[in-house]
Structure formats: C-alpha cells, structure tokens
Amino acid sequence: MTQVQATETTLHSDDFALFGLPRRFAQDPAEIDARWKALQRQAHPDRFASQGEAAQRLAMQWAVRINEARQRLLDPVRRAAYLCSLDGFPVRAEDNTAMPPAFLMQQMAWREALEDAQDAQALEALRAEIEAARARTLAAVEQALDTHHDPKAAAEAVRQLMFIDRIRQALLQKQHELAEARERRR
C-alpha cells in the first residue's frame, strides 16, 4: 500500500480509529493532543512533495481531516454527539427538541434567574448551579455511553448539554457585560 493509499483509507475512518483511540466517551485530552501532533507530522504536505501535486492535495485533505477530528474529540459535547451518531442515534438537536418536563422547568428557571440577576453574586451563584448541572449531565452521558452502552439515552442527555452550554454562554456574556459596566463607572 502506498502512502497515498494509506492516507485515503485514513481519511474515511472514524475519528477514534484515525487517532488510534478506543471508541468511548472518556478520553484524555493530553493523549488526543499527542496523537494529533503525531498525525500532523505524518500528514504535512512537504512530506509528499516528491510524490507530486495530487499527493500534496491529498495530504492537505488529510491535515484538515485530522484537525476536524481533534476538535470533535476534544469537545465533550461534540464527542458524545459523534459517538451517538456512530452508534445509530444521531442527536438531531435541530429537529428533536423533546425534553423531560423537569428539564424544561429547569431551563425556564435558569432563564428567569439570568434575566433577574443584577449583580456579580447572583450571576456567580447561577453559574455554579449551571456548572453543577453540566457536570452531572456529562457524567450521565459517560455512563450511558461507556457503561450501559445506551446511545439513545446519551443522545437525550447530549441535547440537554447543548441547552446547558447555550445558557452558560448567555451567562458568561452577561457577566462580561456587567464587568464592563462596572469598569466604565470607575
């Protein structure tokens, strides 16, 4: 098998196979980065200079593929969604917004608390609550994927994580705006 053929095969493997990692949710970010660096060294287009333009183009595609895989593997929400998809249960967040009633109520409470928060202490208390919920949900995803092998339950939890991350971003934005307003008053 030529280097180009090996590259073509690698381009079509899943992210975990590409990085030589077990197909599971729990991953070591340092290990992902170490394997990314090794793969990037192998895929560098200069290594294919003697094989011509087509080989260099393929090497560039390989480098892009490696970078995309790294980003997906490092982000726990994207990694979980990817695993669900590989197991036949895509998250479908864009067209499946079904959530348990208790989580819907929690979403509403967080949104109201975010709107009502007027100081750093209130925002920090809300942030701590949201971070705790995120940690619990990530643990549930890990258990669903790695222990119970239940990608359907994991996909439901990933949709919840996506909402948690959106409210988290909104909270961080409000904290930033509040800090800027305090700075302007000084």
Helices and strands as residue ranges (DSSP letters): H 3-11, H 15-19, H 29-43, G 45-51, H 53-74, H 76-86, H 101-116, H 120-142, I 143-147, H 151-185
